[in-house]
Each structure stands twice: as C-alpha cells, then as structure tokens.
Amino acid sequence: MDTTMIKNILGAYGPSGREDKAAEAIKQYVAPYADEVYRDAMGNLIAHKRGTSGKKIMLSAHMDQIGFIVVAIDEKGFLRVARVGGVNPIIATAREVVFENGIKGVTYFENTAKHGVNEATFNELYIDIGCASREEAEKKVAIGDMAVYVTNYVELGERAACGAMDDRICCAIVAEAMKEMKSEHDVYAVFTVQEEVGCRGGSPAAYAIEPDLNISLDVTGVGDIPECSRMAVSLGCGPTVKVMDSSVIVPPVVRAFIEAAAEEDGIPYQREVLRAGGTDTGAIQRTRGGILSGCISVPTRYIHTPVETVDMKDVDNAVKLLCACLSFRIDPDVDICSLGHSNHLLITASHKVRTNTEK
C-alpha cells in the first residue's frame, strides 16, 4: 500500500463528531474509483461504485478518533477536559495534543504530590496551551473545542506505530480495495462517524443503503504482548475474521463466507473473539429487519494510545481478503451470497448453507 496515503489519512484531524478533515483526506483517495461520493446527514462519507448484479455490498470503517473536549478554562489559562471516546487518563498524561485550528498543547494532571501517575483521573487532567490567563486562552480555544493526540508515524521494520490506527488504517484498506477490486456488485464504501462514542454513524448509513451484506473493518486486540489477556491473535499472522465481540455475534454463514474467500485465494487469517469492545458491525446488524454483517479486523497493539501498532503484512492481506470477498459471485436467485468461485456455496435468507447440487 501507498505509505503516503496511509500517513495522510492517519494524520488528518477527526475526533468523533468533528470528522470533516478526515473525510476530505479519505475522499481524495476514493473519489477516482467511485461513481458517486457524498456525505449523509450524519456526516458519513459514502463512496458508491455501481455494479450489474443487483446486489449491494456495504463496507464500513470508522473515520473518527478518540480525543478530548474542553469543558472549562480556569483563571490561569489551563483547559479542563472530558474524554471523547475511550481515552485512558493514565495514558493521556504528559502527551502532546492538537486542536482543529492548529493550536497545540500538552497534557498533565494535578495533585502529583498526593499520588502517582497511575492514579490519575479525568477530573485532574488538564491541557496546557502556554497561556497565563483565561482571557489569553479564550483567544485560542473555546468551550466545546476538541483536541486529539499529535500523530507521529514510526516505522518498526515491517510494522508501524501511530495514533489513529483505530480506525484510519482500515479506512486506508477500504480506499485501496476500492482501487484494486473487481466486483459485479454495487459496492458502498462507508467511512462512518462517531463510532468511538457509541457506534452512531454506521446504522443510519446502513438503513439508507439497505445492503444485502455488510463487511465492517476495524482494529482488534492481540494476545502476543507481555502479561496481556489471553487471545489467540498475533501481529503478522494475517487479518482476523471476527466471531464475536461485546456488540455482535457474527452469523456463522457470514464468517464462513469470509473464510472461504481467504482460503480460495490462499490468504492467511486468524479467528477473533474479542472479550470487550464493539464495532459498527453490531449496530449495522441490528438495522432495519437485520442485516447480515461480518467483520475483518487488523491485529493492533496498544489500542487507544498514540502508538497503536500494526504489521503491514496484515494490512496488505486485509486488502487482498476484502477484494476476494467482493469478487465472489452472488446468485440472483437467492437472497444473499454465493460462497466461492468453484464450490458455489449459497446462503439463503434463512441462513442455511447449501451447495448447488442440493438446490
């Protein structure tokens, strides 16, 4: 994949509810390969590539990132903040942050003499933007302004670390798939908003599109770092096919579809059971009368920190897997997917898997 594209998408400002700059960064990479690109009322960026099969496939990756929102400015010009999404106050201490207007600051917390960093809370966290008074600070930021971690892309051999990998790396994967895919279906690449604050963007987009199948892309945790929770996912062993997280149990028929695509093309993959945390997959699955939804994830270390780390082999294989899924034939006589180039497994509306010879 194009490293410049990845860096540009990762570096765009875009906390939940303020995704305009992220959308513009992504749009320049998907627009050349779409028949139409638009924003909906929620702010989701949607790139539609028309097909001939009459079937609609939705791809979803969220473009918002975690951040901080200013709730008060004290008399000495320090900014009191609340979290936007899953910001850990311990990890958030002594970090460089930036606002949409380019104003930078650093975070710290009060009461250092009373307790250590490991006991920091958001009530004690503040941002220092170098001002000496409330009046001076108010000339630079206002109540309700949001800040995000400053991104710094670091190459670690075949791996890379940066803030906003969650979920901009998957936005880049979808953008690359739009360029590389060969599909007979209507493909809707949806870059969703406000996932980090409750998966709010994906469902309205899915309601309007009403896809036959949704494939979400997001990051997932790993079990290959010291003293971590047990999880059979490692960096460098391929993208994961989600089985379950706290928001969704993926229908076995959808999981089988994605795994069949991987096996057909010899793409390495892992199965994922995420004990805590959810994605747009669950929200989209519950839209309308229910939408068949699955998820391809990128194994990621240190999620919700400024050093989220991925293996670029997993990223490249996620692109290949997504393209493989989109290239599968969908039989017009059934309600959903044909599972394979050669074995032609069919998924019916009742989610029963059968072969052509059993029709």
C-alpha positions as CSV (number, residue, x, y, z in Angstrom):
1,M,0.0,0.0,0.0
2,D,1.0,3.6,-0.6
3,T,2.7,4.8,2.6
4,T,1.9,8.4,1.7
5,M,-1.8,7.7,1.6
6,I,-1.6,5.9,4.9
7,K,0.2,8.8,6.6
8,N,-2.2,11.4,5.1
9,I,-5.2,9.5,6.3
10,L,-3.7,8.8,9.8
11,G,-2.6,12.4,10.2
12,A,-6.0,14.1,9.4
13,Y,-7.7,15.7,12.4
14,G,-11.0,14.0,13.1
15,P,-12.3,13.2,16.7
16,S,-15.9,11.9,17.0
17,G,-18.3,14.5,15.7
18,R,-15.6,16.5,14.0
19,E,-14.6,14.3,11.1
20,D,-14.7,16.8,8.2
21,K,-10.9,16.9,7.7
22,A,-10.6,13.2,7.9
23,A,-13.4,12.8,5.3
24,E,-11.6,15.2,3.0
25,A,-8.3,13.3,3.3
26,I,-10.1,10.0,2.6
27,K,-12.2,11.4,-0.2
28,Q,-9.2,12.2,-2.4
29,Y,-8.2,8.6,-2.5
30,V,-11.7,7.0,-3.1
31,A,-13.3,9.5,-5.5
32,P,-11.3,8.4,-8.6
33,Y,-12.7,4.9,-8.2
34,A,-16.3,5.7,-7.4
35,D,-19.3,6.7,-9.5
36,E,-20.5,9.0,-6.7
37,V,-19.2,10.3,-3.4
38,Y,-21.4,12.1,-0.9
39,R,-21.9,12.8,2.8
40,D,-25.1,11.9,4.5
41,A,-26.9,13.8,7.3
42,M,-24.8,12.1,10.0
43,G,-21.6,13.1,8.2
44,N,-20.7,9.6,7.0
45,L,-18.6,9.7,3.8
46,I,-20.1,7.3,1.2
47,A,-18.4,6.2,-2.0
48,H,-20.6,4.2,-4.3
49,K,-19.3,2.1,-7.2
50,R,-22.1,0.7,-9.3
51,G,-22.4,-2.9,-10.4
52,T,-24.5,-5.1,-12.5
53,S,-25.6,-8.0,-10.2
54,G,-28.4,-6.1,-8.4
55,K,-26.8,-6.9,-5.1
56,K,-25.5,-4.3,-2.7
57,I,-22.4,-4.8,-0.5
58,M,-21.6,-2.3,2.2
59,L,-18.0,-1.8,3.5
60,S,-17.7,0.2,6.7
61,A,-14.7,1.6,8.5
62,H,-15.0,4.5,11.0
63,M,-13.0,7.6,10.4
64,D,-13.4,9.2,13.9
65,Q,-10.7,9.0,16.5
66,I,-10.7,9.4,20.3
67,G,-9.9,12.8,21.8
68,F,-10.6,15.5,24.4
69,I,-13.2,18.2,24.7
70,V,-12.8,21.4,26.6
71,V,-15.3,21.8,29.4
72,A,-13.8,24.7,31.3
73,I,-10.9,27.2,31.2
74,D,-9.5,28.2,34.6
75,E,-8.2,31.6,35.6
76,K,-4.6,30.6,34.8
77,G,-5.5,29.5,31.3
78,F,-5.4,25.8,31.8
79,L,-8.0,23.8,29.9
80,R,-10.1,21.3,31.8
81,V,-11.3,18.5,29.5
82,A,-13.5,15.4,29.3
83,R,-12.9,12.4,27.2
84,V,-14.3,11.8,23.7
85,G,-14.3,8.0,23.3
86,G,-12.2,5.6,25.2
87,V,-9.3,7.8,26.4
88,N,-7.4,6.4,29.3
89,P,-6.3,9.2,31.7
90,I,-3.1,7.4,32.7
91,I,-2.0,7.0,29.1
92,A,-3.2,10.5,28.3
93,T,-0.8,12.1,30.8
94,A,2.2,14.1,29.5
95,R,1.2,13.9,25.8
96,E,1.2,16.4,23.0
97,V,-2.2,17.3,21.6
98,V,-3.5,19.5,18.8
99,F,-6.8,21.3,18.2
100,E,-8.6,21.7,14.8
101,N,-7.3,25.2,14.4
102,G,-3.7,24.0,14.9
103,I,-3.2,25.2,18.5
104,K,-1.0,22.7,20.3
105,G,-0.8,21.8,24.0
106,V,0.5,19.3,26.4
107,T,-1.4,17.3,29.0
108,Y,-0.7,16.8,32.6
109,F,-2.6,16.3,35.9
110,E,-2.8,17.9,39.2
111,N,-2.1,16.5,42.7
112,T,1.2,14.9,41.7
113,A,2.3,15.2,45.4
114,K,-0.7,13.4,46.5
115,H,-0.5,10.3,44.3
116,G,1.3,9.0,41.3
117,V,0.5,8.9,37.6
118,N,-1.1,5.5,37.9
119,E,-3.9,7.1,39.9
120,A,-4.7,10.0,37.5
121,T,-8.3,10.7,36.7
122,F,-10.0,12.9,34.2
123,N,-11.1,15.3,36.9
124,E,-7.5,16.1,37.4
125,L,-6.3,16.1,33.8
126,Y,-5.7,19.4,32.1
127,I,-4.2,20.8,28.9
128,D,-1.5,23.5,29.0
129,I,-1.5,25.6,25.8
130,G,1.1,28.1,27.1
131,C,-1.3,30.8,28.3
132,A,-1.1,32.8,31.5
133,S,-4.8,33.7,31.9
134,R,-8.3,32.7,31.0
135,E,-8.6,35.7,28.7
136,E,-5.4,34.7,26.8
137,A,-6.6,31.1,26.4
138,E,-10.0,32.1,25.2
139,K,-8.4,33.8,22.2
140,K,-7.1,30.4,21.1
141,V,-9.7,27.9,22.1
142,A,-13.3,27.8,23.2
143,I,-15.6,25.6,25.3
144,G,-16.5,22.6,23.2
145,D,-13.4,22.6,21.1
146,M,-11.7,19.2,20.7
147,A,-8.1,18.0,20.7
148,V,-6.5,14.8,19.6
149,Y,-3.1,13.2,20.1
150,V,-0.5,14.5,17.8
151,T,0.3,11.7,15.3
152,N,3.8,10.5,14.7
153,Y,4.2,7.7,12.2
154,V,7.0,5.4,13.3
155,E,8.3,2.5,11.1
156,L,9.3,-0.5,13.1
157,G,10.7,-2.8,10.4
158,E,7.6,-4.4,8.8
159,R,5.4,-2.8,11.4
160,A,4.3,0.7,12.1
161,A,3.1,2.7,15.1
162,C,1.0,5.8,15.1
163,G,-2.0,7.3,16.7
164,A,-5.4,6.9,15.0
165,M,-4.6,3.5,13.5
166,D,-8.0,2.8,15.1
167,D,-9.6,3.0,12.6
168,R,-7.8,5.1,9.9
169,I,-5.7,2.1,8.9
170,C,-8.9,0.3,7.9
171,C,-10.1,3.5,6.1
172,A,-6.9,3.2,4.0
173,I,-7.6,-0.5,3.5
174,V,-11.1,0.2,2.1
175,A,-9.7,3.0,-0.1
176,E,-7.1,0.6,-1.5
177,A,-9.7,-2.1,-2.1
178,M,-11.9,0.4,-4.0
179,K,-8.9,0.9,-6.3
180,E,-8.0,-2.8,-6.7
181,M,-11.3,-4.7,-6.5
182,K,-13.1,-6.4,-9.4
183,S,-16.7,-6.8,-8.5
184,E,-20.0,-7.2,-10.2
185,H,-22.0,-5.8,-7.2
186,D,-23.0,-2.3,-6.1
187,V,-20.3,-1.5,-3.5
188,Y,-20.8,1.2,-0.9
189,A,-17.7,2.1,0.9
190,V,-18.9,3.9,4.1
191,F,-16.5,5.8,6.3
192,T,-18.5,6.2,9.4
193,V,-18.7,8.9,12.1
194,Q,-18.9,8.7,15.9
195,E,-18.1,5.0,16.3
196,E,-15.9,5.8,19.3
197,V,-18.8,7.3,21.2
198,G,-21.4,4.5,20.7
199,C,-21.3,3.3,17.0
200,R,-23.7,6.1,16.0
201,G,-22.9,6.5,12.3
202,G,-23.0,3.1,10.8
203,S,-26.6,2.3,11.4
204,P,-28.2,5.3,9.7
205,A,-26.0,4.7,6.7
206,A,-27.0,1.0,6.5
207,Y,-30.7,2.0,6.9
208,A,-30.5,4.2,3.9
209,I,-28.4,1.8,1.7
210,E,-30.2,-1.4,2.9
211,P,-27.3,-3.7,1.8
212,D,-27.5,-7.4,1.2
213,L,-24.3,-7.8,3.2
214,N,-22.1,-5.6,5.3
215,I,-18.4,-6.2,6.0
216,S,-17.0,-3.9,8.6
217,L,-13.3,-3.3,9.1
218,D,-11.8,-2.3,12.4
219,V,-8.8,-3.0,14.6
220,T,-8.7,-5.7,17.3
221,G,-6.6,-6.6,20.3
222,V,-3.8,-9.1,20.4
223,G,-2.5,-11.8,22.7
224,D,1.1,-11.5,21.9
225,I,2.4,-8.9,24.3
226,P,3.7,-9.3,27.8
227,E,1.1,-10.1,30.6
228,C,-1.9,-9.5,28.3
229,S,-5.3,-11.1,28.4
230,R,-5.4,-14.5,26.6
231,M,-6.4,-14.0,23.0
232,A,-5.4,-16.2,20.0
233,V,-4.4,-13.2,17.8
234,S,-0.9,-12.2,16.9
235,L,0.7,-9.5,14.7
236,G,1.9,-10.8,11.4
237,C,-0.3,-13.8,11.2
238,G,-3.0,-12.3,9.0
239,P,-6.1,-10.2,9.4
240,T,-8.8,-11.7,11.7
241,V,-12.3,-12.9,10.9
242,K,-14.5,-11.8,13.8
243,V,-16.5,-14.5,15.6
244,M,-17.8,-12.3,18.5
245,D,-17.3,-9.1,20.4
246,S,-19.4,-7.4,23.0
247,S,-21.6,-5.9,20.4
248,V,-22.1,-8.7,17.9
249,I,-22.1,-12.5,17.3
250,V,-21.3,-12.8,13.7
251,P,-23.7,-15.2,11.9
252,P,-21.7,-18.4,11.1
253,V,-22.8,-18.1,7.5
254,V,-21.1,-14.7,7.1
255,R,-17.9,-15.9,8.9
256,A,-17.9,-18.9,6.5
257,F,-18.2,-16.6,3.5
258,I,-15.2,-14.5,4.6
259,E,-13.1,-17.6,5.5
260,A,-14.0,-19.2,2.1
261,A,-12.7,-16.1,0.3
262,A,-9.5,-16.3,2.3
263,E,-8.9,-20.0,1.7
264,E,-9.8,-19.7,-2.0
265,D,-7.0,-17.1,-2.6
266,G,-4.6,-18.5,0.0
267,I,-4.7,-15.5,2.3
268,P,-3.7,-16.1,5.9
269,Y,-6.2,-15.3,8.5
270,Q,-7.0,-15.7,12.2
271,R,-10.3,-16.1,14.1
272,E,-11.1,-13.4,16.6
273,V,-13.1,-13.5,19.8
274,L,-12.8,-10.0,21.4
275,R,-13.9,-10.2,25.1
276,A,-14.5,-6.4,25.5
277,G,-15.2,-3.7,22.9
278,G,-17.6,-3.4,20.0
279,T,-17.6,-2.1,16.4
280,D,-20.1,-0.8,13.8
281,T,-20.7,-4.4,12.9
282,G,-23.2,-4.8,15.8
283,A,-25.0,-1.6,15.1
284,I,-25.4,-2.4,11.4
285,Q,-26.5,-5.9,12.1
286,R,-29.5,-4.6,14.1
287,T,-30.6,-2.1,11.5
288,R,-34.0,-2.4,9.8
289,G,-35.1,-6.1,10.0
290,G,-31.5,-7.2,10.5
291,I,-28.6,-7.0,8.0
292,L,-26.1,-9.8,7.5
293,S,-22.9,-8.4,8.9
294,G,-19.3,-9.6,9.4
295,C,-16.0,-8.0,10.3
296,I,-12.4,-8.2,9.1
297,S,-10.0,-6.9,11.7
298,V,-6.4,-5.8,11.8
299,P,-4.5,-7.1,14.8
300,T,-3.3,-4.0,16.7
301,R,-1.2,-3.5,19.8
302,Y,-1.7,-0.6,22.3
303,I,-5.2,0.4,21.1
304,H,-6.4,3.9,22.1
305,T,-2.9,5.2,22.6
306,P,-0.7,7.4,20.5
307,V,1.4,4.4,19.5
308,E,-1.1,1.9,18.1
309,T,1.0,-0.7,16.3
310,V,0.1,-2.9,13.3
311,D,2.0,-5.3,11.0
312,M,1.9,-4.1,7.4
313,K,1.7,-7.7,6.1
314,D,-1.6,-7.9,8.0
315,V,-2.7,-4.6,6.4
316,D,-1.8,-5.8,2.9
317,N,-3.5,-9.2,3.4
318,A,-6.7,-7.4,4.7
319,V,-6.8,-5.6,1.3
320,K,-6.5,-8.9,-0.5
321,L,-9.2,-10.5,1.6
322,L,-11.6,-7.7,1.1
323,C,-11.1,-7.8,-2.6
324,A,-11.5,-11.6,-2.6
325,C,-14.9,-11.2,-0.8
326,L,-16.0,-8.6,-3.3
327,S,-15.1,-10.7,-6.3
328,F,-17.4,-13.6,-5.3
329,R,-20.4,-14.2,-7.4
330,I,-23.8,-13.6,-5.8
331,D,-26.6,-15.7,-7.3
332,P,-29.5,-13.5,-8.3
333,D,-32.0,-16.3,-7.5
334,V,-31.2,-16.3,-3.8
335,D,-31.3,-13.6,-1.2
336,I,-27.6,-13.5,-0.4
337,C,-24.2,-14.7,-1.2
338,S,-22.6,-17.3,-3.4
339,L,-19.7,-18.5,-1.3
340,G,-16.9,-19.3,-3.7
341,H,-15.6,-19.3,-7.2
342,S,-15.6,-23.0,-7.5
343,N,-17.8,-24.7,-4.9
344,H,-20.7,-22.2,-5.2
345,L,-22.0,-22.4,-1.7
346,L,-25.2,-20.5,-1.4
347,I,-26.5,-18.5,1.6
348,T,-30.3,-18.3,1.6
349,A,-32.4,-15.8,3.6
350,S,-32.8,-18.5,6.3
351,H,-29.0,-18.6,6.7
352,K,-28.9,-22.2,5.6
353,V,-25.7,-23.1,3.7
354,R,-26.1,-25.5,0.8
355,T,-24.3,-26.4,-2.4
356,N,-25.7,-26.1,-6.0
357,T,-26.3,-29.9,-6.1
358,E,-28.6,-29.6,-3.2
359,K,-30.9,-27.0,-4.7
